[in-house]
Every structure is written in C-alpha cells, then in structure tokens.
C-alpha cells in the first residue's frame, strides 16, 4: 500500500506535491532526479516536475521574461 506521508489525512494532492517540490533548495535537483524519473511515476508527472524544478512552466512571469507576452498582459 502506498501512503502520501506529507498529508496522511487528505492524501495526495497536486498542491501538496507542488509545495513539496518547491520547498527544497535548487541544489537538490540531482537528488530529486531519482524520484522524478522513477519508473512508477507516470511520464506526464515526471515531465511536469522536471519543468517545475527548472522554472520552465509557461507561467505569466516566465513567458514575459522570454518575451512571448508583454509584462502588462
């Protein structure tokens, strides 16, 4: 049986996973790689976590930095 230990009452949530991934310092990316690319983690979750940790998600801030949208958009 798998148990999400971060919140055993409510169980797994995307918000909980996001907070867990973003709460760690960026120098632990190599340590997180084993968890991100684990064979029992679905590919779409692995790719999302990889992009999240490397700040490659298409957020408004990231799109503005890359010049895709204007900062005022």
N, CA, C and O atoms as a Maestro MAE file, in Angstrom:
{
 s_m_m2io_version
 :::
 2.0.0
}

f_m_ct {
 s_m_title
 :::
 protein
 m_atom[292] {
  # First column is atom index #
  i_m_mmod_type
  r_m_x_coord
  r_m_y_coord
  r_m_z_coord
  i_m_residue_number
  s_m_chain_name
  s_m_pdb_residue_name
  s_m_pdb_atom_name
  i_m_atomic_number
  :::
  1 25 0.839 -1.183 0.000 1 A "UNK " " N  " 7
  2 3 0.000 0.000 0.000 1 A "UNK " " CA " 6
  3 2 0.881 1.242 0.000 1 A "UNK " " C  " 6
  4 15 1.848 1.311 0.758 1 A "UNK " " O  " 8
  5 25 0.565 2.213 -0.829 2 A "UNK " " N  " 7
  6 3 1.300 3.469 -0.889 2 A "UNK " " CA " 6
  7 2 0.590 4.476 0.002 2 A "UNK " " C  " 6
  8 15 -0.639 4.504 0.064 2 A "UNK " " O  " 8
  9 25 1.367 5.299 0.690 3 A "UNK " " N  " 7
  10 3 0.795 6.303 1.568 3 A "UNK " " CA " 6
  11 2 1.525 7.619 1.350 3 A "UNK " " C  " 6
  12 15 2.752 7.675 1.428 3 A "UNK " " O  " 8
  13 25 0.777 8.666 1.078 4 A "UNK " " N  " 7
  14 3 1.341 10.010 0.910 4 A "UNK " " CA " 6
  15 2 1.567 10.563 2.302 4 A "UNK " " C  " 6
  16 15 0.613 10.967 2.966 4 A "UNK " " O  " 8
  17 25 2.804 10.589 2.755 5 A "UNK " " N  " 7
  18 3 3.115 10.959 4.130 5 A "UNK " " CA " 6
  19 2 3.064 12.456 4.386 5 A "UNK " " C  " 6
  20 15 3.014 12.882 5.540 5 A "UNK " " O  " 8
  21 25 3.077 13.245 3.347 6 A "UNK " " N  " 7
  22 3 3.024 14.685 3.528 6 A "UNK " " CA " 6
  23 2 1.707 15.104 4.183 6 A "UNK " " C  " 6
  24 15 1.684 15.972 5.055 6 A "UNK " " O  " 8
  25 25 0.631 14.484 3.758 7 A "UNK " " N  " 7
  26 3 -0.677 14.774 4.350 7 A "UNK " " CA " 6
  27 2 -1.471 13.465 4.436 7 A "UNK " " C  " 6
  28 15 -2.257 13.163 3.537 7 A "UNK " " O  " 8
  29 25 -1.274 12.686 5.508 8 A "UNK " " N  " 7
  30 3 -1.950 11.383 5.592 8 A "UNK " " CA " 6
  31 2 -3.458 11.483 5.762 8 A "UNK " " C  " 6
  32 15 -4.164 10.505 5.519 8 A "UNK " " O  " 8
  33 25 -3.974 12.649 6.178 9 A "UNK " " N  " 7
  34 3 -5.417 12.799 6.373 9 A "UNK " " CA " 6
  35 2 -6.126 12.998 5.037 9 A "UNK " " C  " 6
  36 15 -7.059 12.266 4.705 9 A "UNK " " O  " 8
  37 25 -5.672 14.004 4.264 10 A "UNK " " N  " 7
  38 3 -6.315 14.311 2.986 10 A "UNK " " CA " 6
  39 2 -5.760 13.472 1.843 10 A "UNK " " C  " 6
  40 15 -6.424 13.306 0.820 10 A "UNK " " O  " 8
  41 25 -4.553 12.943 2.003 11 A "UNK " " N  " 7
  42 3 -3.939 12.158 0.942 11 A "UNK " " CA " 6
  43 2 -3.191 13.042 -0.041 11 A "UNK " " C  " 6
  44 15 -2.876 14.196 0.248 11 A "UNK " " O  " 8
  45 25 -2.916 12.480 -1.197 12 A "UNK " " N  " 7
  46 3 -2.145 13.180 -2.217 12 A "UNK " " CA " 6
  47 2 -2.966 14.297 -2.845 12 A "UNK " " C  " 6
  48 15 -4.161 14.144 -3.099 12 A "UNK " " O  " 8
  49 25 -2.299 15.429 -3.091 13 A "UNK " " N  " 7
  50 3 -2.908 16.497 -3.872 13 A "UNK " " CA " 6
  51 2 -1.817 17.150 -4.706 13 A "UNK " " C  " 6
  52 15 -0.644 17.126 -4.336 13 A "UNK " " O  " 8
  53 25 -2.203 17.722 -5.815 14 A "UNK " " N  " 7
  54 3 -1.234 18.414 -6.668 14 A "UNK " " CA " 6
  55 2 -0.620 19.576 -5.899 14 A "UNK " " C  " 6
  56 15 0.580 19.828 -6.015 14 A "UNK " " O  " 8
  57 25 -1.432 20.291 -5.109 15 A "UNK " " N  " 7
  58 3 -0.929 21.401 -4.310 15 A "UNK " " CA " 6
  59 2 0.146 20.912 -3.335 15 A "UNK " " C  " 6
  60 15 1.182 21.558 -3.179 15 A "UNK " " O  " 8
  61 25 -0.096 19.787 -2.688 16 A "UNK " " N  " 7
  62 3 0.876 19.236 -1.753 16 A "UNK " " CA " 6
  63 2 2.168 18.847 -2.441 16 A "UNK " " C  " 6
  64 15 3.252 19.104 -1.916 16 A "UNK " " O  " 8
  65 25 2.070 18.230 -3.612 17 A "UNK " " N  " 7
  66 3 3.273 17.864 -4.372 17 A "UNK " " CA " 6
  67 2 4.023 19.106 -4.829 17 A "UNK " " C  " 6
  68 15 5.252 19.141 -4.771 17 A "UNK " " O  " 8
  69 25 3.300 20.124 -5.282 18 A "UNK " " N  " 7
  70 3 3.917 21.375 -5.708 18 A "UNK " " CA " 6
  71 2 4.664 22.019 -4.548 18 A "UNK " " C  " 6
  72 15 5.803 22.456 -4.710 18 A "UNK " " O  " 8
  73 25 4.032 22.080 -3.381 19 A "UNK " " N  " 7
  74 3 4.682 22.678 -2.213 19 A "UNK " " CA " 6
  75 2 5.902 21.882 -1.798 19 A "UNK " " C  " 6
  76 15 6.909 22.467 -1.398 19 A "UNK " " O  " 8
  77 25 5.837 20.565 -1.884 20 A "UNK " " N  " 7
  78 3 6.983 19.728 -1.547 20 A "UNK " " CA " 6
  79 2 8.141 19.986 -2.505 20 A "UNK " " C  " 6
  80 15 9.286 20.134 -2.078 20 A "UNK " " O  " 8
  81 25 7.839 20.039 -3.801 21 A "UNK " " N  " 7
  82 3 8.895 20.223 -4.792 21 A "UNK " " CA " 6
  83 2 9.505 21.619 -4.734 21 A "UNK " " C  " 6
  84 15 10.709 21.774 -4.937 21 A "UNK " " O  " 8
  85 25 8.696 22.629 -4.463 22 A "UNK " " N  " 7
  86 3 9.220 23.991 -4.452 22 A "UNK " " CA " 6
  87 2 9.829 24.381 -3.114 22 A "UNK " " C  " 6
  88 15 10.505 25.407 -3.028 22 A "UNK " " O  " 8
  89 25 9.612 23.601 -2.082 23 A "UNK " " N  " 7
  90 3 10.169 23.946 -0.770 23 A "UNK " " CA " 6
  91 2 11.629 23.546 -0.636 23 A "UNK " " C  " 6
  92 15 12.315 24.014 0.272 23 A "UNK " " O  " 8
  93 25 12.113 22.691 -1.523 24 A "UNK " " N  " 7
  94 3 13.501 22.255 -1.450 24 A "UNK " " CA " 6
  95 2 14.403 23.231 -2.197 24 A "UNK " " C  " 6
  96 15 13.990 23.807 -3.203 24 A "UNK " " O  " 8
  97 25 15.632 23.423 -1.714 25 A "UNK " " N  " 7
  98 3 16.561 24.306 -2.434 25 A "UNK " " CA " 6
  99 2 16.901 23.736 -3.809 25 A "UNK " " C  " 6
  100 15 16.828 22.528 -4.030 25 A "UNK " " O  " 8
  101 25 17.269 24.615 -4.714 26 A "UNK " " N  " 7
  102 3 17.512 24.197 -6.100 26 A "UNK " " CA " 6
  103 2 18.733 23.318 -6.255 26 A "UNK " " C  " 6
  104 15 18.866 22.635 -7.271 26 A "UNK " " O  " 8
  105 25 19.655 23.310 -5.256 27 A "UNK " " N  " 7
  106 3 20.832 22.462 -5.384 27 A "UNK " " CA " 6
  107 2 20.513 20.988 -5.188 27 A "UNK " " C  " 6
  108 15 21.381 20.141 -5.398 27 A "UNK " " O  " 8
  109 25 19.292 20.666 -4.793 28 A "UNK " " N  " 7
  110 3 18.907 19.275 -4.612 28 A "UNK " " CA " 6
  111 2 18.245 18.695 -5.866 28 A "UNK " " C  " 6
  112 15 17.592 17.654 -5.795 28 A "UNK " " O  " 8
  113 25 18.408 19.360 -7.003 29 A "UNK " " N  " 7
  114 3 17.798 18.866 -8.238 29 A "UNK " " CA " 6
  115 2 18.336 17.498 -8.618 29 A "UNK " " C  " 6
  116 15 17.584 16.642 -9.085 29 A "UNK " " O  " 8
  117 25 19.635 17.286 -8.420 30 A "UNK " " N  " 7
  118 3 20.207 15.989 -8.755 30 A "UNK " " CA " 6
  119 2 19.645 14.897 -7.847 30 A "UNK " " C  " 6
  120 15 19.388 13.783 -8.302 30 A "UNK " " O  " 8
  121 25 19.452 15.211 -6.571 31 A "UNK " " N  " 7
  122 3 18.877 14.241 -5.645 31 A "UNK " " CA " 6
  123 2 17.426 13.949 -5.998 31 A "UNK " " C  " 6
  124 15 16.962 12.822 -5.820 31 A "UNK " " O  " 8
  125 25 16.707 14.944 -6.493 32 A "UNK " " N  " 7
  126 3 15.300 14.761 -6.854 32 A "UNK " " CA " 6
  127 2 15.137 14.000 -8.165 32 A "UNK " " C  " 6
  128 15 14.060 13.475 -8.448 32 A "UNK " " O  " 8
  129 25 16.190 13.939 -8.960 33 A "UNK " " N  " 7
  130 3 16.099 13.280 -10.268 33 A "UNK " " CA " 6
  131 2 15.684 11.816 -10.135 33 A "UNK " " C  " 6
  132 15 14.916 11.314 -10.956 33 A "UNK " " O  " 8
  133 25 16.182 11.132 -9.115 34 A "UNK " " N  " 7
  134 3 15.807 9.728 -8.935 34 A "UNK " " CA " 6
  135 2 14.315 9.585 -8.650 34 A "UNK " " C  " 6
  136 15 13.680 8.628 -9.093 34 A "UNK " " O  " 8
  137 25 13.760 10.541 -7.908 35 A "UNK " " N  " 7
  138 3 12.327 10.492 -7.621 35 A "UNK " " CA " 6
  139 2 11.509 10.901 -8.834 35 A "UNK " " C  " 6
  140 15 10.480 10.293 -9.130 35 A "UNK " " O  " 8
  141 25 11.968 11.934 -9.537 36 A "UNK " " N  " 7
  142 3 11.220 12.436 -10.690 36 A "UNK " " CA " 6
  143 2 11.121 11.385 -11.783 36 A "UNK " " C  " 6
  144 15 10.050 11.173 -12.352 36 A "UNK " " O  " 8
  145 25 12.230 10.732 -12.076 37 A "UNK " " N  " 7
  146 3 12.255 9.796 -13.195 37 A "UNK " " CA " 6
  147 2 12.095 8.341 -12.749 37 A "UNK " " C  " 6
  148 15 12.510 7.425 -13.460 37 A "UNK " " O  " 8
  149 25 11.498 8.127 -11.580 38 A "UNK " " N  " 7
  150 3 11.252 6.769 -11.104 38 A "UNK " " CA " 6
  151 2 10.284 6.080 -12.049 38 A "UNK " " C  " 6
  152 15 9.367 6.707 -12.579 38 A "UNK " " O  " 8
  153 25 10.494 4.778 -12.258 39 A "UNK " " N  " 7
  154 3 9.671 4.071 -13.252 39 A "UNK " " CA " 6
  155 2 8.195 3.979 -12.877 39 A "UNK " " C  " 6
  156 15 7.355 3.764 -13.750 39 A "UNK " " O  " 8
  157 25 7.862 4.139 -11.587 40 A "UNK " " N  " 7
  158 3 6.462 4.057 -11.198 40 A "UNK " " CA " 6
  159 2 5.750 5.410 -11.230 40 A "UNK " " C  " 6
  160 15 4.555 5.495 -10.945 40 A "UNK " " O  " 8
  161 25 6.482 6.455 -11.575 41 A "UNK " " N  " 7
  162 3 5.880 7.775 -11.732 41 A "UNK " " CA " 6
  163 2 5.505 7.928 -13.195 41 A "UNK " " C  " 6
  164 15 6.318 7.651 -14.077 41 A "UNK " " O  " 8
  165 25 4.285 8.364 -13.460 42 A "UNK " " N  " 7
  166 3 3.868 8.488 -14.853 42 A "UNK " " CA " 6
  167 2 4.709 9.554 -15.567 42 A "UNK " " C  " 6
  168 15 5.211 10.489 -14.944 42 A "UNK " " O  " 8
  169 25 4.846 9.392 -16.861 43 A "UNK " " N  " 7
  170 3 5.696 10.276 -17.649 43 A "UNK " " CA " 6
  171 2 5.225 11.722 -17.569 43 A "UNK " " C  " 6
  172 15 6.054 12.625 -17.458 43 A "UNK " " O  " 8
  173 25 3.923 11.967 -17.622 44 A "UNK " " N  " 7
  174 3 3.445 13.348 -17.594 44 A "UNK " " CA " 6
  175 2 3.738 14.009 -16.249 44 A "UNK " " C  " 6
  176 15 3.999 15.211 -16.205 44 A "UNK " " O  " 8
  177 25 3.701 13.258 -15.161 45 A "UNK " " N  " 7
  178 3 4.047 13.803 -13.852 45 A "UNK " " CA " 6
  179 2 5.543 14.074 -13.780 45 A "UNK " " C  " 6
  180 15 5.960 15.095 -13.234 45 A "UNK " " O  " 8
  181 25 6.351 13.178 -14.322 46 A "UNK " " N  " 7
  182 3 7.805 13.373 -14.343 46 A "UNK " " CA " 6
  183 2 8.185 14.618 -15.128 46 A "UNK " " C  " 6
  184 15 9.023 15.404 -14.686 46 A "UNK " " O  " 8
  185 25 7.580 14.797 -16.275 47 A "UNK " " N  " 7
  186 3 7.885 15.966 -17.102 47 A "UNK " " CA " 6
  187 2 7.431 17.241 -16.405 47 A "UNK " " C  " 6
  188 15 8.145 18.244 -16.425 47 A "UNK " " O  " 8
  189 25 6.255 17.217 -15.791 48 A "UNK " " N  " 7
  190 3 5.773 18.381 -15.056 48 A "UNK " " CA " 6
  191 2 6.724 18.741 -13.915 48 A "UNK " " C  " 6
  192 15 7.077 19.909 -13.748 48 A "UNK " " O  " 8
  193 25 7.138 17.753 -13.138 49 A "UNK " " N  " 7
  194 3 8.050 18.009 -12.011 49 A "UNK " " CA " 6
  195 2 9.393 18.528 -12.505 49 A "UNK " " C  " 6
  196 15 9.968 19.430 -11.896 49 A "UNK " " O  " 8
  197 25 9.900 17.970 -13.601 50 A "UNK " " N  " 7
  198 3 11.178 18.409 -14.166 50 A "UNK " " CA " 6
  199 2 11.083 19.871 -14.608 50 A "UNK " " C  " 6
  200 15 11.978 20.666 -14.321 50 A "UNK " " O  " 8
  201 25 10.002 20.223 -15.305 51 A "UNK " " N  " 7
  202 3 9.817 21.606 -15.746 51 A "UNK " " CA " 6
  203 2 9.616 22.554 -14.572 51 A "UNK " " C  " 6
  204 15 10.110 23.681 -14.589 51 A "UNK " " O  " 8
  205 25 8.896 22.103 -13.557 52 A "UNK " " N  " 7
  206 3 8.649 22.914 -12.371 52 A "UNK " " CA " 6
  207 2 9.951 23.248 -11.658 52 A "UNK " " C  " 6
  208 15 10.191 24.406 -11.315 52 A "UNK " " O  " 8
  209 25 10.784 22.254 -11.434 53 A "UNK " " N  " 7
  210 3 12.031 22.469 -10.705 53 A "UNK " " CA " 6
  211 2 13.036 23.311 -11.480 53 A "UNK " " C  " 6
  212 15 13.922 23.926 -10.887 53 A "UNK " " O  " 8
  213 25 12.903 23.342 -12.783 54 A "UNK " " N  " 7
  214 3 13.820 24.146 -13.606 54 A "UNK " " CA " 6
  215 2 13.187 25.453 -14.074 54 A "UNK " " C  " 6
  216 15 13.718 26.138 -14.949 54 A "UNK " " O  " 8
  217 25 12.044 25.785 -13.479 55 A "UNK " " N  " 7
  218 3 11.318 27.014 -13.793 55 A "UNK " " CA " 6
  219 2 11.048 27.150 -15.290 55 A "UNK " " C  " 6
  220 15 11.292 28.202 -15.881 55 A "UNK " " O  " 8
  221 25 10.549 26.088 -15.888 56 A "UNK " " N  " 7
  222 3 10.234 26.049 -17.311 56 A "UNK " " CA " 6
  223 2 8.746 25.921 -17.592 56 A "UNK " " C  " 6
  224 15 8.346 25.640 -18.721 56 A "UNK " " O  " 8
  225 25 7.927 26.126 -16.567 57 A "UNK " " N  " 7
  226 3 6.483 26.099 -16.798 57 A "UNK " " CA " 6
  227 2 6.051 27.403 -17.463 57 A "UNK " " C  " 6
  228 15 6.624 28.455 -17.179 57 A "UNK " " O  " 8
  229 25 5.057 27.352 -18.338 58 A "UNK " " N  " 7
  230 3 4.626 28.566 -19.046 58 A "UNK " " CA " 6
  231 2 3.772 29.481 -18.163 58 A "UNK " " C  " 6
  232 15 2.604 29.728 -18.464 58 A "UNK " " O  " 8
  233 25 4.355 29.974 -17.085 59 A "UNK " " N  " 7
  234 3 3.655 30.927 -16.233 59 A "UNK " " CA " 6
  235 2 3.740 32.318 -16.856 59 A "UNK " " C  " 6
  236 15 4.543 32.555 -17.759 59 A "UNK " " O  " 8
  237 25 2.921 33.220 -16.375 60 A "UNK " " N  " 7
  238 3 2.929 34.587 -16.905 60 A "UNK " " CA " 6
  239 2 4.311 35.215 -16.765 60 A "UNK " " C  " 6
  240 15 4.798 35.863 -17.691 60 A "UNK " " O  " 8
  241 25 4.937 35.025 -15.618 61 A "UNK " " N  " 7
  242 3 6.266 35.595 -15.388 61 A "UNK " " CA " 6
  243 2 7.294 35.029 -16.357 61 A "UNK " " C  " 6
  244 15 8.059 35.780 -16.963 61 A "UNK " " O  " 8
  245 25 7.315 33.710 -16.506 62 A "UNK " " N  " 7
  246 3 8.283 33.087 -17.408 62 A "UNK " " CA " 6
  247 2 8.049 33.486 -18.862 62 A "UNK " " C  " 6
  248 15 9.007 33.700 -19.605 62 A "UNK " " O  " 8
  249 25 6.794 33.589 -19.274 63 A "UNK " " N  " 7
  250 3 6.508 33.999 -20.649 63 A "UNK " " CA " 6
  251 2 6.930 35.440 -20.892 63 A "UNK " " C  " 6
  252 15 7.413 35.771 -21.975 63 A "UNK " " O  " 8
  253 25 6.752 36.298 -19.898 64 A "UNK " " N  " 7
  254 3 7.181 37.694 -20.035 64 A "UNK " " CA " 6
  255 2 8.693 37.792 -20.098 64 A "UNK " " C  " 6
  256 15 9.225 38.572 -20.888 64 A "UNK " " O  " 8
  257 25 9.393 37.022 -19.289 65 A "UNK " " N  " 7
  258 3 10.865 37.033 -19.306 65 A "UNK " " CA " 6
  259 2 11.385 36.608 -20.667 65 A "UNK " " C  " 6
  260 15 12.382 37.149 -21.147 65 A "UNK " " O  " 8
  261 25 10.725 35.648 -21.293 66 A "UNK " " N  " 7
  262 3 11.165 35.153 -22.605 66 A "UNK " " CA " 6
  263 2 10.686 36.031 -23.760 66 A "UNK " " C  " 6
  264 15 11.044 35.787 -24.912 66 A "UNK " " O  " 8
  265 25 9.876 37.053 -23.460 67 A "UNK " " N  " 7
  266 3 9.420 37.972 -24.490 67 A "UNK " " CA " 6
  267 2 8.261 37.447 -25.301 67 A "UNK " " C  " 6
  268 15 7.970 37.979 -26.372 67 A "UNK " " O  " 8
  269 25 7.590 36.416 -24.820 68 A "UNK " " N  " 7
  270 3 6.452 35.861 -25.556 68 A "UNK " " CA " 6
  271 2 5.211 36.721 -25.350 68 A "UNK " " C  " 6
  272 15 4.420 36.909 -26.274 68 A "UNK " " O  " 8
  273 25 5.043 37.241 -24.138 69 A "UNK " " N  " 7
  274 3 3.967 38.177 -23.854 69 A "UNK " " CA " 6
  275 2 4.569 39.426 -23.208 69 A "UNK " " C  " 6
  276 15 5.714 39.414 -22.758 69 A "UNK " " O  " 8
  277 25 3.799 40.473 -23.171 70 A "UNK " " N  " 7
  278 3 4.284 41.684 -22.504 70 A "UNK " " CA " 6
  279 2 4.053 41.550 -20.997 70 A "UNK " " C  " 6
  280 15 3.123 40.859 -20.583 70 A "UNK " " O  " 8
  281 25 4.868 42.186 -20.182 71 A "UNK " " N  " 7
  282 3 4.681 42.099 -18.730 71 A "UNK " " CA " 6
  283 2 3.325 42.634 -18.265 71 A "UNK " " C  " 6
  284 15 2.835 42.239 -17.206 71 A "UNK " " O  " 8
  285 25 2.716 43.529 -19.048 72 A "UNK " " N  " 7
  286 3 1.427 44.099 -18.673 72 A "UNK " " CA " 6
  287 2 0.267 43.183 -19.008 72 A "UNK " " C  " 6
  288 15 -0.848 43.416 -18.541 72 A "UNK " " O  " 8
  289 25 0.495 42.145 -19.806 73 A "UNK " " N  " 7
  290 3 -0.597 41.256 -20.265 73 A "UNK " " CA " 6
  291 2 -1.271 40.549 -19.119 73 A "UNK " " C  " 6
  292 15 -2.201 39.772 -19.334 73 A "UNK " " O  " 8
  :::
 }
 m_bond[291] {
  # First column is bond index #
  i_m_from
  i_m_to
  i_m_order
  :::
  1 1 2 1
  2 2 3 1
  3 3 4 2
  4 3 5 1
  5 5 6 1
  6 6 7 1
  7 7 8 2
  8 7 9 1
  9 9 10 1
  10 10 11 1
  11 11 12 2
  12 11 13 1
  13 13 14 1
  14 14 15 1
  15 15 16 2
  16 15 17 1
  17 17 18 1
  18 18 19 1
  19 19 20 2
  20 19 21 1
  21 21 22 1
  22 22 23 1
  23 23 24 2
  24 23 25 1
  25 25 26 1
  26 26 27 1
  27 27 28 2
  28 27 29 1
  29 29 30 1
  30 30 31 1
  31 31 32 2
  32 31 33 1
  33 33 34 1
  34 34 35 1
  35 35 36 2
  36 35 37 1
  37 37 38 1
  38 38 39 1
  39 39 40 2
  40 39 41 1
  41 41 42 1
  42 42 43 1
  43 43 44 2
  44 43 45 1
  45 45 46 1
  46 46 47 1
  47 47 48 2
  48 47 49 1
  49 49 50 1
  50 50 51 1
  51 51 52 2
  52 51 53 1
  53 53 54 1
  54 54 55 1
  55 55 56 2
  56 55 57 1
  57 57 58 1
  58 58 59 1
  59 59 60 2
  60 59 61 1
  61 61 62 1
  62 62 63 1
  63 63 64 2
  64 63 65 1
  65 65 66 1
  66 66 67 1
  67 67 68 2
  68 67 69 1
  69 69 70 1
  70 70 71 1
  71 71 72 2
  72 71 73 1
  73 73 74 1
  74 74 75 1
  75 75 76 2
  76 75 77 1
  77 77 78 1
  78 78 79 1
  79 79 80 2
  80 79 81 1
  81 81 82 1
  82 82 83 1
  83 83 84 2
  84 83 85 1
  85 85 86 1
  86 86 87 1
  87 87 88 2
  88 87 89 1
  89 89 90 1
  90 90 91 1
  91 91 92 2
  92 91 93 1
  93 93 94 1
  94 94 95 1
  95 95 96 2
  96 95 97 1
  97 97 98 1
  98 98 99 1
  99 99 100 2
  100 99 101 1
  101 101 102 1
  102 102 103 1
  103 103 104 2
  104 103 105 1
  105 105 106 1
  106 106 107 1
  107 107 108 2
  108 107 109 1
  109 109 110 1
  110 110 111 1
  111 111 112 2
  112 111 113 1
  113 113 114 1
  114 114 115 1
  115 115 116 2
  116 115 117 1
  117 117 118 1
  118 118 119 1
  119 119 120 2
  120 119 121 1
  121 121 122 1
  122 122 123 1
  123 123 124 2
  124 123 125 1
  125 125 126 1
  126 126 127 1
  127 127 128 2
  128 127 129 1
  129 129 130 1
  130 130 131 1
  131 131 132 2
  132 131 133 1
  133 133 134 1
  134 134 135 1
  135 135 136 2
  136 135 137 1
  137 137 138 1
  138 138 139 1
  139 139 140 2
  140 139 141 1
  141 141 142 1
  142 142 143 1
  143 143 144 2
  144 143 145 1
  145 145 146 1
  146 146 147 1
  147 147 148 2
  148 147 149 1
  149 149 150 1
  150 150 151 1
  151 151 152 2
  152 151 153 1
  153 153 154 1
  154 154 155 1
  155 155 156 2
  156 155 157 1
  157 157 158 1
  158 158 159 1
  159 159 160 2
  160 159 161 1
  161 161 162 1
  162 162 163 1
  163 163 164 2
  164 163 165 1
  165 165 166 1
  166 166 167 1
  167 167 168 2
  168 167 169 1
  169 169 170 1
  170 170 171 1
  171 171 172 2
  172 171 173 1
  173 173 174 1
  174 174 175 1
  175 175 176 2
  176 175 177 1
  177 177 178 1
  178 178 179 1
  179 179 180 2
  180 179 181 1
  181 181 182 1
  182 182 183 1
  183 183 184 2
  184 183 185 1
  185 185 186 1
  186 186 187 1
  187 187 188 2
  188 187 189 1
  189 189 190 1
  190 190 191 1
  191 191 192 2
  192 191 193 1
  193 193 194 1
  194 194 195 1
  195 195 196 2
  196 195 197 1
  197 197 198 1
  198 198 199 1
  199 199 200 2
  200 199 201 1
  201 201 202 1
  202 202 203 1
  203 203 204 2
  204 203 205 1
  205 205 206 1
  206 206 207 1
  207 207 208 2
  208 207 209 1
  209 209 210 1
  210 210 211 1
  211 211 212 2
  212 211 213 1
  213 213 214 1
  214 214 215 1
  215 215 216 2
  216 215 217 1
  217 217 218 1
  218 218 219 1
  219 219 220 2
  220 219 221 1
  221 221 222 1
  222 222 223 1
  223 223 224 2
  224 223 225 1
  225 225 226 1
  226 226 227 1
  227 227 228 2
  228 227 229 1
  229 229 230 1
  230 230 231 1
  231 231 232 2
  232 231 233 1
  233 233 234 1
  234 234 235 1
  235 235 236 2
  236 235 237 1
  237 237 238 1
  238 238 239 1
  239 239 240 2
  240 239 241 1
  241 241 242 1
  242 242 243 1
  243 243 244 2
  244 243 245 1
  245 245 246 1
  246 246 247 1
  247 247 248 2
  248 247 249 1
  249 249 250 1
  250 250 251 1
  251 251 252 2
  252 251 253 1
  253 253 254 1
  254 254 255 1
  255 255 256 2
  256 255 257 1
  257 257 258 1
  258 258 259 1
  259 259 260 2
  260 259 261 1
  261 261 262 1
  262 262 263 1
  263 263 264 2
  264 263 265 1
  265 265 266 1
  266 266 267 1
  267 267 268 2
  268 267 269 1
  269 269 270 1
  270 270 271 1
  271 271 272 2
  272 271 273 1
  273 273 274 1
  274 274 275 1
  275 275 276 2
  276 275 277 1
  277 277 278 1
  278 278 279 1
  279 279 280 2
  280 279 281 1
  281 281 282 1
  282 282 283 1
  283 283 284 2
  284 283 285 1
  285 285 286 1
  286 286 287 1
  287 287 288 2
  288 287 289 1
  289 289 290 1
  290 290 291 1
  291 291 292 2
  :::
 }
}
